[in-house]
Amino acid sequence: MHSDTGNAYRAFAEREARGNSAIYQDLAEHVAGDARLCALLDGLPAPKRQPNLLFGAVRHLGGPVTEGWPAFRDWVTAHWDGTSATMLERLTQTNESGRCATLLPLLATLPQPLALIEVGASAGLCLYPDRYRYRYLRADGGGDGNGGGDTTVAEFGAAESPVTLDCTVSGPAPITPALRERLPEVVWRAGIDLNPLDVRSEDDIRWLESLVWPEQTHRLDRLRGAVRVARAEPPLLVRGDLNATVRELVARVPAGATPVVFHSAVLAYLSPAAREEFAATVRQLPGHWISNEAVSVLPAVARRLPRPAPTGSGLFALALDERPVAFTGPHGQSLDWFDEA
């Protein structure tokens, strides 16, 4: 019988790595079938057994990830003390600035100027939607969200930015002439995290780089460019419990700015009860709430989806104040706006 850990790695290989990382798909499939490695992972708390955490820890420590399964297995078992210590110390804090491309059209519909408060901010790279450049593409049926074969329909944003975010669009996304002429105005930005990462720390940035999947060099380049943007004006990041801290930060929003609490791929790490507690907290706050999470994470959003997400797609549901407006690619590579929105 397969262990729960083995099943989790097998599901990761099939649902997340397939089509995105042949290296991680192969490693995850082998971990799933390796009794010894599963037993070692079972010695960790359940939240610390995640594939991304294991693979990121090995990369952070200089272990072999791209050299094939035998080298990976032998290295991990020989260096388990260091690997497990890193997994216990660290969190999967993938900080994907590409998600700003899916958030931007929605941010532009809100009363300006904005005060952004990101929950699960990691190093805060998604707090700078006004500092990036954007290229929106219309899919030709075979696009991958990175410009391959798609047609550019709009390119605009911060002219001198070291980061250009590509996003393939379908549906009536509000990429309006006004948005192309002027990005949303952000006058205040802050973030909350259990373990905030400092863009000025080389070790913290090396950890973020370790979380980028090995074949996805475009994401690594994007990460490094976004770090340069954030280092020019490091964000206010607060360590703390999200429920208490989000109230405190909203209370600090400058007069005249619209508070916007937002998060991407964060609430899945909370228990269902903790998610509902957070939702109840945000509903009571002034301003707006943007969620960008896997479709089943927030039941109030899932119930209002106009159509189901394609099976096995891994898409997120983008919602404003619990009203779904689009499906989005998990790394910001696609935006499928709903007609009803």
MARNU-562655 format. One record per residue (C-alpha): residue number from 1; residue in one letter; chain; x, y, z. Coordinates in steps of 0.1 Angstrom, whole numbers, m for minus. Example, Ala and Ser with C-alpha at 12.3 -4.5 7.8 and 13.67 -1.06 7.14 Angstrom:
// residues 2
 num residu chaine    xx    yy    zz
   1      a      A   123   m45    78
   2      s      A   137   m11    71
This chain:
// residues 341
 num residu chaine    xx    yy    zz
   1      m      A     0     0     0
   2      h      A    13    35    m9
   3      s      A    20    58    20
   4      d      A     3    92    23
   5      t      A    37   108    15
   6      g      A    41    86   m16
   7      n      A     7    95   m27
   8      a      A    14   132   m23
   9      y      A    45   130   m44
  10      r      A    28   110   m70
  11      a      A     0   136   m72
  12      f      A    26   164   m74
  13      a      A    42   146  m103
  14      e      A    10   142  m122
  15      r      A    m9   174  m114
  16      e      A    18   200  m110
  17      a      A    51   189  m125
  18      r      A    38   173  m156
  19      g      A    42   197  m185
  20      n      A    61   222  m163
  21      s      A    92   204  m151
  22      a      A   103   170  m165
  23      i      A   130   169  m138
  24      y      A   107   174  m109
  25      q      A    81   150  m124
  26      d      A   108   123  m126
  27      l      A   121   130   m91
  28      a      A    87   131   m75
  29      e      A    76    98   m92
  30      h      A   108    81   m79
  31      v      A   104    95   m44
  32      a      A    68    82   m43
  33      g      A    81    47   m49
  34      d      A   111    48   m26
  35      a      A   102    34     8
  36      r      A   133    46    25
  37      l      A   130    82    14
  38      c      A    93    82    22
  39      a      A   101    69    57
  40      l      A   126    98    62
  41      l      A   100   123    50
  42      d      A    74   108    74
  43      g      A    97   118   103
  44      l      A    89   154    95
  45      p      A    57   173   104
  46      a      A    32   169    76
  47      p      A    34   205    63
  48      k      A    72   200    59
  49      r      A    71   170    36
  50      q      A    61   190     5
  51      p      A    79   182   m28
  52      n      A    88   219   m34
  53      l      A   103   221     0
  54      l      A   124   190    m4
  55      f      A   136   199   m39
  56      g      A   143   235   m29
  57      a      A   162   225     2
  58      v      A   184   201   m19
  59      r      A   191   229   m44
  60      h      A   198   254   m16
  61      l      A   224   231    m1
  62      g      A   241   225   m35
  63      g      A   228   189   m39
  64      p      A   221   173   m73
  65      v      A   187   179   m87
  66      t      A   193   179  m124
  67      e      A   217   149  m124
  68      g      A   190   122  m123
  69      w      A   173   100   m96
  70      p      A   202    78   m84
  71      a      A   224   109   m77
  72      f      A   195   127   m60
  73      r      A   185    97   m38
  74      d      A   221    90   m27
  75      w      A   228   126   m19
  76      v      A   196   131     1
  77      t      A   200   100    22
  78      a      A   237   108    29
  79      h      A   229   144    38
  80      w      A   195   139    54
  81      d      A   204   158    86
  82      g      A   212   190    67
  83      t      A   183   185    43
  84      s      A   157   179    70
  85      a      A   171   208    91
  86      t      A   166   232    61
  87      m      A   131   219    54
  88      l      A   122   225    91
  89      e      A   137   260    90
  90      r      A   123   272    57
  91      l      A    89   276    41
  92      t      A    79   273     5
  93      q      A    78   310    m2
  94      t      A    78   311   m40
  95      n      A    76   348   m47
  96      e      A    63   350   m83
  97      s      A    61   386   m95
  98      g      A    45   372  m127
  99      r      A    12   371  m108
 100      c      A    11   409  m110
 101      a      A     0   405  m146
 102      t      A   m32   388  m136
 103      l      A   m38   412  m107
 104      l      A   m31   444  m126
 105      p      A   m64   447  m147
 106      l      A   m84   441  m115
 107      l      A   m64   466   m95
 108      a      A   m70   492  m122
 109      t      A  m108   489  m117
 110      l      A  m106   500   m80
 111      p      A  m108   536   m67
 112      q      A   m73   552   m69
 113      p      A   m49   556   m53
 114      l      A   m42   522   m37
 115      a      A   m27   510    m5
 116      l      A   m16   474   m11
 117      i      A   m14   449    17
 118      e      A    m2   414     7
 119      v      A    m8   384    29
 120      g      A    19   358    26
 121      a      A    42   383    10
 122      s      A    75   364    12
 123      a      A   100   390     0
 124      g      A    72   414   m12
 125      l      A    79   412   m49
 126      c      A    42   412   m58
 127      l      A    38   446   m40
 128      y      A    52   464   m71
 129      p      A    26   461   m99
 130      d      A    33   497  m108
 131      r      A    70   491  m113
 132      y      A    69   463  m139
 133      r      A    63   463  m177
 134      y      A    35   441  m191
 135      r      A    30   422  m224
 136      y      A    m5   408  m228
 137      l      A    m9   382  m256
 138      r      A   m40   366  m272
 139      a      A   m37   329  m274
 140      d      A   m37   313  m309
 141      g      A   m46   279  m295
 142      g      A   m10   268  m287
 143      g      A     4   296  m266
 144      d      A    22   288  m233
 145      g      A    20   322  m217
 146      n      A    56   330  m225
 147      g      A    50   345  m259
 148      g      A    54   313  m279
 149      g      A    32   316  m310
 150      d      A     8   341  m294
 151      t      A    m1   376  m307
 152      t      A     8   406  m286
 153      v      A   m23   427  m280
 154      a      A    m9   452  m255
 155      e      A    25   461  m242
 156      f      A    29   489  m216
 157      g      A    41   498  m181
 158      a      A    72   511  m164
 159      a      A    95   518  m194
 160      e      A   128   513  m175
 161      s      A   117   483  m156
 162      p      A   141   453  m156
 163      v      A   110   430  m156
 164      t      A    85   424  m184
 165      l      A    56   401  m175
 166      d      A    40   381  m202
 167      c      A     4   369  m198
 168      t      A   m18   351  m223
 169      v      A   m54   365  m222
 170      s      A   m87   351  m231
 171      g      A  m121   365  m224
 172      p      A  m130   402  m219
 173      a      A  m102   412  m195
 174      p      A  m104   449  m187
 175      i      A   m71   459  m204
 176      t      A   m84   493  m213
 177      p      A   m67   522  m231
 178      a      A   m67   541  m197
 179      l      A   m47   512  m182
 180      r      A   m23   511  m210
 181      e      A   m16   548  m205
 182      r      A   m13   547  m167
 183      l      A    m7   519  m143
 184      p      A   m26   518  m110
 185      e      A   m13   544   m85
 186      v      A     2   527   m54
 187      v      A     9   552   m26
 188      w      A    15   527     2
 189      r      A    26   490     3
 190      a      A    31   465    31
 191      g      A    31   428    36
 192      i      A    26   401    62
 193      d      A    44   368    64
 194      l      A    52   342    91
 195      n      A    89   345    79
 196      p      A    94   376    59
 197      l      A   124   375    35
 198      d      A   147   405    31
 199      v      A   155   415    m5
 200      r      A   188   428     8
 201      s      A   198   394    22
 202      e      A   218   373    m3
 203      d      A   209   341    16
 204      d      A   171   349    15
 205      i      A   173   356   m22
 206      r      A   193   324   m28
 207      w      A   164   305   m11
 208      l      A   139   321   m35
 209      e      A   161   312   m64
 210      s      A   162   276   m51
 211      l      A   124   274   m53
 212      v      A   123   282   m90
 213      w      A   119   250  m110
 214      p      A   151   241  m128
 215      e      A   139   243  m164
 216      q      A   121   276  m159
 217      t      A   150   300  m165
 218      h      A   126   328  m176
 219      r      A   112   327  m141
 220      l      A   147   329  m126
 221      d      A   155   359  m147
 222      r      A   122   375  m137
 223      l      A   129   369  m100
 224      r      A   163   386  m102
 225      g      A   148   416  m120
 226      a      A   120   419   m95
 227      v      A   146   417   m66
 228      r      A   164   447   m82
 229      v      A   131   466   m83
 230      a      A   123   459   m46
 231      r      A   159   467   m35
 232      a      A   154   502   m48
 233      e      A   126   507   m23
 234      p      A   124   477     2
 235      p      A    89   470    12
 236      l      A    74   472    47
 237      l      A    71   435    58
 238      v      A    57   425    91
 239      r      A    61   391   108
 240      g      A    30   379   125
 241      d      A    m3   361   125
 242      l      A   m23   371    94
 243      n      A   m56   378   112
 244      a      A   m43   402   138
 245      t      A   m17   418   116
 246      v      A   m39   424    86
 247      r      A   m62   445   108
 248      e      A   m32   465   121
 249      l      A   m19   472    86
 250      v      A   m53   483    72
 251      a      A   m55   507   102
 252      r      A   m22   523    90
 253      v      A   m33   530    54
 254      p      A   m29   567    46
 255      a      A   m60   588    44
 256      g      A   m75   589     9
 257      a      A   m60   556    m3
 258      t      A   m81   525   m10
 259      p      A   m70   496    11
 260      v      A   m65   464   m10
 261      v      A   m58   432     9
 262      f      A   m46   405   m16
 263      h      A   m29   371   m16
 264      s      A   m19   344   m41
 265      a      A   m13   307   m34
 266      v      A   m13   313     3
 267      l      A   m45   301    20
 268      a      A   m40   265     8
 269      y      A   m14   262    35
 270      l      A   m40   270    62
 271      s      A   m66   246    76
 272      p      A  m102   251    64
 273      a      A  m110   266    98
 274      a      A   m82   291    96
 275      r      A   m92   301    61
 276      e      A  m127   308    73
 277      e      A  m114   328   102
 278      f      A   m93   349    78
 279      a      A  m122   354    55
 280      a      A  m144   366    84
 281      t      A  m117   390    94
 282      v      A  m112   405    59
 283      r      A  m150   409    53
 284      q      A  m151   433    82
 285      l      A  m123   455    69
 286      p      A  m127   486    48
 287      g      A  m115   486    12
 288      h      A  m113   455   m11
 289      w      A  m101   420   m10
 290      i      A   m85   402   m39
 291      s      A   m79   365   m37
 292      n      A   m59   344   m62
 293      e      A   m60   308   m50
 294      a      A   m67   273   m62
 295      v      A  m103   270   m71
 296      s      A  m114   249   m40
 297      v      A   m96   269   m14
 298      l      A  m123   295    m7
 299      p      A  m158   279    m7
 300      a      A  m176   312   m11
 301      v      A  m156   318   m43
 302      a      A  m159   282   m56
 303      r      A  m197   283   m53
 304      r      A  m199   314   m75
 305      l      A  m177   302  m104
 306      p      A  m196   305  m137
 307      r      A  m179   273  m150
 308      p      A  m156   246  m136
 309      a      A  m119   249  m142
 310      p      A  m105   224  m168
 311      t      A   m97   191  m150
 312      g      A   m60   189  m140
 313      s      A   m53   225  m152
 314      g      A   m40   237  m118
 315      l      A   m57   271  m125
 316      f      A   m64   296   m97
 317      a      A   m96   315   m93
 318      l      A   m91   353   m92
 319      a      A  m119   370   m71
 320      l      A  m127   405   m59
 321      d      A  m145   405   m26
 322      e      A  m153   368   m31
 323      r      A  m168   374   m65
 324      p      A  m148   353   m91
 325      v      A  m137   373  m122
 326      a      A  m112   350  m139
 327      f      A   m92   318  m140
 328      t      A   m54   325  m138
 329      g      A   m23   306  m144
 330      p      A    m5   298  m111
 331      h      A    26   318  m121
 332      g      A     6   346  m137
 333      q      A    11   331  m172
 334      s      A   m26   333  m182
 335      l      A   m57   352  m175
 336      d      A   m91   338  m186
 337      w      A  m116   366  m178
 338      f      A  m153   355  m173
 339      d      A  m179   370  m195
 340      e      A  m201   375  m165
 341      a      A  m174   396  m148
